[in-house]
Amino acid sequence: MTNQKGSYLGNALAWITSPDIAVAGKRFFNFILIGVIAGLGAVIFHYLCELGVHFFLDFMAGYRPDAPAGEHRLLTPTDTPFNRWILLILPAIGGIVSGWLVYTFAPEAEGHGTDAAIDAYHHKGGFIRGRVPIIKTIASTITLTTGGSGGREGPIAQIGAGFGSFLATKLKLSERERRIMMAAGVGAGVGSIFRAPLAGALFAAEVLYRDPEFESDVIIPAGISSVVAYCIFCLVFGWGSLFDSPGFKFQNPLELGPYLVLAVVLVITGFFYVKAFYGVTDFFRKLKIPNHIKPAIGGLITGIIGFFLPYTLAFGYGSAQKAIFNELSISVLLALAIGKIFTTSFSIGSGGSGGVFGPSVVIGGAMGGVVGKLFHLVIPTVVATPGSFVIVGMAGFFTSVSNTPISTIIFVSEMTNSYHLLLPSLLVCSVSYLLSQRWTIFKNQVKSRVDSPAHAGEFMMDVLQTMKVADLNHLIKKAIYVRDNMPFSEFKKLFSTTKQHYFPVRNSDNRFCGIFSSTDIREVIFTIHIEDLVVMSDIMVSDIIVTTPVEDLNTVLIKLTQKNIDALPVVQEDDHGVLIGMLHRRDVIAYYNQRVKAIRKNFSRNF
């Protein structure tokens, strides 16, 4: 019994000290560290935003935007009276300061940070310069707290992503690991600032692609980092969801009709948002003035809109909170949605710094409120709670502009603590996604893993692994044998009558025992006085690289590439002395191309 216990203990110790466990432990520690930094970054950024709003909007302009139920003002409001004229010029002042910062120290920090992180994942091996998160944080704080319209997820995503990239670079990890750690930082930052850790992890894995596809390598690391970051943020600012809701429930199937109408409205609005955003972006890029002046012009236009519609400035989460509790009229909701589209486009599209998820939540919630209120007026027994349309509208709108249906559903559910609307959210997000695949607010998204430079060659390898040598029987070519004791002078006569490049060799028992190529005979063919002394066994290679009918084509190509040869002998699986024929590299590649073409044709026919 003692020996048996000792054996169990020994096995347990061996498992704990195994190299795989050690590597997993290091990775786990790295993901926790990323979560800690992202969480602390979210805390610092939130403090900076509170200070900025207090000093610029409250103290200078007397404007005190409403906050969502889950956030509380950290500073006592001032007694400054509301002044629209100061509010008009504040975004321009913020624009010129943030523009100077960005274009002087880190031009890649302009715009919305999540798209920059997506670009780094696909095209830069997950590399982000160390200064980018710092500049992004400061510039975004200035842009957003002086009245610029944007979200907090862009800068905090770059804080987490930047540290993940920095840590992987310092540890000299591979590009793949750096990409994963960078994406984990994105999930941690977004999950913490919006108090939605599960959604943050899923978002980091889903936002990389336009197709409904997840980067599976990212989900678990991002989940670990996101949980840690969320806990740190909530330990400082309190637990609970960002928004409060009355506990809406979906109980009437007839309500699905109005929800379908909502999906169409959100898709139309989403299309307008993306076109407006990138129309403004293209306009400012073509404008022939110094780059750091452009955000000031965008800020001035934002201030002009805010002069008439102050609630379209800054974050706007307080307005979304009011919409959930049915406290805003249809006209205000419509003005909020349209105004927010333009203030966000001019604030961020001109080169300002901020995220696009936050404004999308407000715009979608406002349009959801409009549709919900209209149906409530017409069929109050079916649509009894217009506020539920606000929550579903948040999810459906961001889906329509980002191609992230799954993570967005979870996002809004976690942000509003409203899980009873999952069914209508799933319907609206699914329809919104299907109708809006042609556009996206994240221009650096790629269609799928096949199209990502980060996965170059993986699709080819996956397809090749499904093909066997036996599938290419019709392409395996018979070869002319030579005997191992054949004199080279006799072989010369044979060689002059064939275009064959590789020559298998048989021994006296008629078994395959070696091979040589036309390159191998070069030294002998020009030395006439020894050609009667040399036999083919002197030239052949007996340490043969072969393949069998059951081997996959990926393995075949690896063998061909490693030795830089153009053909492999195909032998019987159970007897390598029996040669079936020669399989050429060009035939393998041609067969692969033919199969891929057939796969794509079949996919197009089905969809």
Backbone hydrogen bonds, N-H to C=O, Kabsch-Sander energy under -0.5 kcal/mol:
donor,donor_aa,acceptor,acceptor_aa,energy
5,K,1,M,-2.3
6,G,2,T,-2.5
7,S,3,N,-2.2
8,Y,4,Q,-2.2
9,L,5,K,-2.7
10,G,6,G,-2.5
11,N,7,S,-2.4
12,A,8,Y,-2.5
13,L,9,L,-2.7
14,A,10,G,-2.4
15,W,11,N,-2.3
16,I,12,A,-2.5
17,T,13,L,-2.3
18,S,15,W,-0.9
22,A,18,S,-1.9
23,V,19,P,-2.5
24,A,20,D,-2.5
25,G,21,I,-2.5
26,K,22,A,-2.0
27,R,23,V,-2.4
28,F,24,A,-2.6
29,F,25,G,-2.2
30,N,26,K,-2.3
31,F,27,R,-2.5
32,I,28,F,-2.1
33,L,29,F,-2.6
34,I,30,N,-2.3
35,G,31,F,-2.1
36,V,32,I,-2.4
37,I,33,L,-2.4
38,A,34,I,-2.8
39,G,35,G,-2.6
40,L,36,V,-2.6
41,G,37,I,-2.7
42,A,38,A,-2.4
43,V,39,G,-2.1
44,I,40,L,-2.7
45,F,41,G,-2.8
46,H,42,A,-2.4
47,Y,43,V,-2.3
48,L,44,I,-2.6
49,C,45,F,-2.4
50,E,46,H,-2.3
51,L,47,Y,-2.6
52,G,48,L,-2.7
53,V,49,C,-2.7
54,H,50,E,-2.2
55,F,51,L,-2.5
56,F,52,G,-2.9
57,L,52,G,-0.6
57,L,145,T,-0.5
58,D,53,V,-2.4
59,F,54,H,-2.5
60,M,55,F,-1.1
60,M,56,F,-0.5
61,A,56,F,-1.1
62,G,58,D,-1.4
63,Y,57,L,-3.3
64,R,62,G,-0.6
70,G,242,L,-2.5
71,E,68,P,-1.8
83,N,61,A,-2.9
87,L,83,N,-1.8
88,L,84,R,-1.6
89,I,85,W,-1.2
90,L,86,I,-1.9
93,I,89,I,-2.0
94,G,90,L,-2.7
95,G,91,P,-2.2
96,I,92,A,-2.2
97,V,93,I,-1.8
98,S,94,G,-2.6
99,G,95,G,-2.4
100,W,96,I,-1.9
101,L,97,V,-2.2
102,V,98,S,-2.7
103,Y,99,G,-2.5
104,T,100,W,-1.3
105,F,101,L,-2.2
106,A,101,L,-0.5
106,A,102,V,-2.2
109,A,106,A,-2.5
110,E,107,P,-1.5
111,G,352,G,-1.8
113,G,111,G,-0.5
115,D,112,H,-0.9
116,A,112,H,-0.9
117,A,113,G,-2.0
118,I,114,T,-2.1
119,D,115,D,-2.2
120,A,116,A,-2.2
121,Y,117,A,-2.0
122,H,118,I,-2.1
123,H,119,D,-2.8
124,K,119,D,-0.6
124,K,120,A,-1.2
126,G,120,A,-3.0
127,F,124,K,-1.6
132,V,129,R,-1.3
134,I,130,G,-0.5
135,I,131,R,-2.6
136,K,132,V,-3.1
137,T,133,P,-2.2
138,I,134,I,-2.1
139,A,135,I,-2.9
140,S,136,K,-2.5
141,T,137,T,-2.1
142,I,138,I,-2.2
143,T,139,A,-2.6
144,L,140,S,-2.9
145,T,141,T,-2.1
146,T,142,I,-0.9
147,G,144,L,-0.8
148,G,143,T,-2.1
149,S,343,T,-0.6
150,G,148,G,-0.5
150,G,314,A,-0.9
151,G,355,G,-1.9
156,I,152,R,-1.6
157,A,153,E,-2.2
158,Q,154,G,-1.7
159,I,155,P,-1.8
160,G,156,I,-2.1
161,A,157,A,-2.7
162,G,158,Q,-2.5
163,F,159,I,-2.0
164,G,160,G,-2.3
165,S,161,A,-2.5
166,F,162,G,-2.4
167,L,163,F,-3.0
168,A,164,G,-2.1
169,T,165,S,-2.1
170,K,166,F,-2.5
171,L,167,L,-2.1
172,K,169,T,-1.1
173,L,168,A,-2.6
178,R,174,S,-2.3
179,R,175,E,-2.6
180,I,176,R,-2.1
181,M,177,E,-2.5
182,M,178,R,-2.4
183,A,179,R,-2.5
184,A,180,I,-2.4
185,G,181,M,-1.6
186,V,182,M,-1.5
187,G,183,A,-2.3
188,A,184,A,-2.3
189,G,185,G,-2.4
190,V,186,V,-2.5
191,G,187,G,-2.5
192,S,188,A,-1.8
193,I,189,G,-2.2
194,F,190,V,-1.6
195,R,192,S,-1.0
196,A,191,G,-2.7
200,G,196,A,-2.4
201,A,197,P,-1.9
202,L,198,L,-2.2
203,F,199,A,-3.1
204,A,200,G,-2.0
205,A,201,A,-1.1
206,E,202,L,-1.8
207,V,203,F,-2.8
209,Y,206,E,-1.5
210,R,446,V,-2.4
211,D,447,K,-2.4
213,E,211,D,-2.6
215,E,205,A,-1.9
216,S,214,F,-1.3
218,V,215,E,-2.0
219,I,215,E,-0.9
220,I,216,S,-0.6
222,A,218,V,-3.0
223,G,219,I,-2.2
224,I,220,I,-2.4
225,S,221,P,-2.4
226,S,222,A,-2.7
227,V,223,G,-2.1
228,V,224,I,-1.8
229,A,225,S,-2.6
230,Y,226,S,-2.6
231,C,227,V,-2.2
232,I,228,V,-2.1
233,F,229,A,-2.4
234,C,230,Y,-2.6
235,L,231,C,-2.0
236,V,232,I,-1.0
237,F,233,F,-2.4
238,G,234,C,-2.1
243,F,415,M,-3.3
250,F,420,H,-0.9
251,Q,249,K,-0.7
255,E,252,N,-2.1
256,L,253,P,-1.8
257,G,254,L,-1.2
259,Y,255,E,-1.7
260,L,256,L,-2.0
261,V,257,G,-1.8
262,L,258,P,-2.3
263,A,259,Y,-2.1
264,V,260,L,-1.8
265,V,261,V,-2.3
266,L,262,L,-2.7
267,V,263,A,-2.1
268,I,264,V,-2.3
269,T,265,V,-2.5
270,G,266,L,-3.0
271,F,267,V,-2.5
272,F,268,I,-2.0
273,Y,269,T,-2.4
274,V,270,G,-2.6
275,K,271,F,-2.4
276,A,272,F,-2.6
277,F,273,Y,-2.9
278,Y,274,V,-2.5
279,G,275,K,-1.8
280,V,276,A,-2.4
281,T,277,F,-2.2
282,D,278,Y,-2.3
283,F,279,G,-2.0
284,F,280,V,-2.4
285,R,281,T,-1.9
286,K,282,D,-1.7
287,L,283,F,-0.9
289,I,287,L,-1.8
293,I,290,P,-1.6
294,K,290,P,-0.8
294,K,291,N,-0.8
296,A,293,I,-0.7
297,I,293,I,-1.6
298,G,294,K,-2.6
299,G,295,P,-2.4
300,L,296,A,-2.1
301,I,297,I,-2.2
302,T,298,G,-2.3
303,G,299,G,-2.5
304,I,300,L,-2.1
305,I,301,I,-2.0
306,G,302,T,-2.6
307,F,303,G,-1.7
308,F,304,I,-0.9
308,F,305,I,-0.8
309,L,305,I,-2.6
312,T,309,L,-2.2
313,L,310,P,-1.9
314,A,147,G,-1.6
318,G,66,D,-1.0
320,A,316,G,-1.5
321,Q,317,Y,-2.2
322,K,318,G,-2.1
323,A,319,S,-2.2
324,I,320,A,-1.8
325,F,321,Q,-1.3
326,N,323,A,-1.7
327,E,322,K,-2.4
333,L,329,S,-2.4
334,L,330,I,-2.5
335,A,331,S,-2.3
336,L,332,V,-2.6
337,A,333,L,-2.4
338,I,334,L,-2.5
339,G,335,A,-2.6
340,K,336,L,-2.3
341,I,337,A,-1.6
342,F,338,I,-1.6
343,T,339,G,-2.8
344,T,340,K,-2.2
345,S,341,I,-1.9
346,F,342,F,-2.6
347,S,343,T,-2.2
348,I,344,T,-2.6
349,G,344,T,-0.7
349,G,345,S,-1.5
350,S,346,F,-0.6
351,G,348,I,-1.6
352,G,347,S,-0.8
354,G,111,G,-1.6
355,G,151,G,-2.5
360,S,356,V,-1.4
361,V,357,F,-2.1
362,V,358,G,-1.6
363,I,359,P,-3.1
364,G,360,S,-2.9
365,G,361,V,-2.2
366,A,362,V,-2.5
367,M,363,I,-2.5
368,G,364,G,-2.4
369,G,365,G,-2.2
370,V,366,A,-2.1
371,V,367,M,-2.3
372,G,368,G,-2.8
373,K,369,G,-2.6
374,L,370,V,-2.2
375,F,371,V,-2.3
376,H,372,G,-1.9
377,L,373,K,-1.9
378,V,374,L,-1.5
379,I,375,F,-3.5
382,V,379,I,-1.2
383,V,379,I,-2.6
384,A,382,V,-1.0
388,S,385,T,-1.6
389,F,385,T,-0.5
389,F,386,P,-1.0
390,V,386,P,-0.9
391,I,387,G,-1.5
392,V,388,S,-2.2
393,G,389,F,-2.2
394,M,390,V,-1.8
395,A,391,I,-1.5
396,G,392,V,-2.8
397,F,393,G,-2.4
398,F,394,M,-1.6
399,T,395,A,-1.9
400,S,396,G,-1.9
401,V,397,F,-1.0
402,S,398,F,-1.3
403,N,399,T,-2.1
408,T,404,T,-1.7
409,I,405,P,-1.7
410,I,406,I,-1.8
411,F,407,S,-2.8
412,V,408,T,-2.5
413,S,409,I,-1.9
414,E,410,I,-2.7
415,M,411,F,-3.0
416,T,412,V,-1.9
417,N,413,S,-0.9
418,S,413,S,-1.3
421,L,418,S,-0.5
422,L,419,Y,-1.1
425,S,421,L,-2.1
426,L,422,L,-2.6
427,L,423,L,-2.0
428,V,424,P,-2.8
429,C,425,S,-2.8
430,S,426,L,-2.1
431,V,427,L,-2.5
432,S,428,V,-2.7
433,Y,429,C,-2.4
434,L,430,S,-2.3
435,L,431,V,-1.9
436,S,432,S,-0.8
436,S,433,Y,-0.9
439,W,436,S,-1.2
441,I,401,V,-4.0
443,K,441,I,-0.9
445,Q,442,F,-1.7
446,V,208,L,-1.6
451,D,448,S,-1.0
452,S,449,R,-1.0
455,H,452,S,-1.8
456,A,453,P,-1.3
458,E,455,H,-2.0
459,F,455,H,-0.7
461,M,457,G,-2.2
462,D,458,E,-2.8
463,V,459,F,-2.6
464,L,460,M,-2.6
465,Q,461,M,-1.9
466,T,462,D,-0.6
466,T,463,V,-1.2
467,M,464,L,-1.3
469,V,551,E,-2.2
470,A,549,P,-2.3
471,D,468,K,-1.3
472,L,469,V,-1.9
473,N,470,A,-1.3
475,L,472,L,-2.3
476,I,472,L,-0.8
476,I,473,N,-0.8
477,K,475,L,-0.6
477,K,582,M,-2.7
482,V,504,P,-1.7
484,D,506,R,-2.2
486,M,483,R,-1.2
488,F,531,E,-0.6
488,F,534,V,-3.0
489,S,531,E,-1.4
490,E,487,P,-0.5
491,F,487,P,-1.9
492,K,488,F,-2.1
493,K,489,S,-0.9
494,L,490,E,-1.4
495,F,491,F,-3.1
496,S,492,K,-1.6
497,T,494,L,-1.4
498,T,495,F,-1.0
503,F,516,F,-3.1
505,V,514,G,-3.0
506,R,482,V,-2.5
507,N,511,R,-2.0
510,N,507,N,-1.9
512,F,577,G,-2.9
513,C,505,V,-2.8
514,G,505,V,-1.1
515,I,541,V,-1.4
516,F,503,F,-1.5
518,S,501,H,-1.6
520,D,517,S,-0.7
521,I,517,S,-0.7
522,R,519,T,-1.3
525,I,521,I,-2.7
526,F,522,R,-0.8
527,T,524,V,-2.0
528,I,526,F,-0.7
530,I,527,T,-1.3
531,E,528,I,-1.1
533,L,530,I,-1.2
534,V,530,I,-1.6
536,M,486,M,-1.7
537,S,484,D,-2.1
538,D,535,V,-1.7
539,I,535,V,-0.5
539,I,536,M,-0.8
540,M,536,M,-2.5
541,V,515,I,-3.1
542,S,540,M,-0.6
544,I,542,S,-1.6
546,V,544,I,-0.6
547,T,569,P,-2.3
551,E,548,T,-1.6
553,L,464,L,-1.2
553,L,467,M,-1.9
554,N,464,L,-0.6
556,V,552,D,-1.6
557,L,553,L,-2.5
558,I,554,N,-2.0
559,K,555,T,-2.2
560,L,556,V,-2.4
561,T,557,L,-2.4
562,Q,558,I,-2.9
563,K,559,K,-1.5
564,N,561,T,-0.6
565,I,560,L,-2.1
568,L,583,L,-2.5
570,V,581,G,-3.4
571,V,547,T,-2.7
571,V,569,P,-0.6
572,Q,575,D,-0.8
572,Q,578,V,-1.8
575,D,572,Q,-0.6
578,V,575,D,-1.7
579,L,577,G,-0.7
580,I,570,V,-3.6
581,G,570,V,-1.3
582,M,477,K,-3.0
583,L,568,L,-2.8
584,H,582,M,-0.5
585,R,566,D,-3.1
588,V,584,H,-1.7
589,I,585,R,-2.3
590,A,586,R,-2.1
591,Y,587,D,-2.2
592,Y,588,V,-2.2
593,N,589,I,-2.5
594,Q,590,A,-2.0
595,R,591,Y,-2.3
596,V,592,Y,-2.7
597,K,593,N,-2.2
598,A,594,Q,-1.8
599,I,595,R,-2.5
600,R,596,V,-2.6
601,K,597,K,-2.1
602,N,598,A,-2.4
603,F,599,I,-2.4
604,S,600,R,-2.5
605,R,601,K,-1.9
606,N,602,N,-1.8
607,F,603,F,-1.7
